[in-house]
């Protein structure tokens, strides 16, 4: 348990950040699931539309250090690869 005033404040801040980042991670996962659902349905046009919606969200979350930039790039790359395979 936090004993000093400073430690109590840091605990409050950490909890607030944890809740916010959890929410942001969940939002990114939702966008990714939408893309994957469109891919699994075999609908290239919808998959591309959903991917274009998901891309800026993934980038924004990576800029805020909720996800690492490399993980965000990897996610986008893998989704794009699956969409291209669907078109072929």
N, C-alpha and C positions, 0 to 999 in steps of 0.2 A: 504494500500500500504506500502511496505517496505521502511523505512526511512533511516536506516543505511546501510553501506556497508555490514556488516555481515548479516543483514536480507535479503538484496537483493541476496546474495550468497545462503543463505538457501532456498530462494524461487526458485532459479534456480535449485538447487539440488533436491528439493522436486518435481518439475515438471518433471525433468529427470527420477527420480525414479518412479513417477506415470505412465509415458508413458511406461517404460520398464516393470513394473509389469503388466500393462494392457495387453501388448502383450503376456507376459508369461501365464497369466490366460486364454487368448483366445486360446493359443496353447494347454493347458491342456484340455480345453473344447472340442476342435476339436478331440483330441485323445479319449476322453470319448464318444463323439458322434459316432465315428467309431465303438467302441465296442458295443454300444447300437444298432446301425444299424444292425450289424451282429447278435446280439441276436434276434432282431425283425424279421430278415429274417429267423431265425431258423437254422443257420449254426454254429454248435458247433466248428468245426475246425477253421473257420475264426475268430470266437469270441475269441477263446483262443489265436490265433496269434496276434490279435489286442490288447488283454489284456496284453500279454507279452511285446508288444511294448509300451503300455501306462504306465505300472508300473514304470519303471525307470524315465520316464518323470515326473510323479506325485511326486515321491520321491525327485527328484532333485529340483522341484519347492518348495516343502515343506521345504527342507534344506535351501533354500534361503529366507524363511519366506514370500513368496508370498501367500501361503496357510498355515494354521496351520497344524502341524503334525497330530493332531487328525482328522481334516477334511480329510486330504489325506488318512489316514488309513480307515476312514469311507467310502470314495469313493471306494477304492480298495476292501474293504470287501463286499460292496453292489453289485459291478459289478461281483465279483467272485461268490457270492451267486446266482445271476441270471444265470451265465454261468453254474453252477452246476445243477441248476433246469432244464436248457435246456437239459443237458445230460441225466437226469433221465426220 
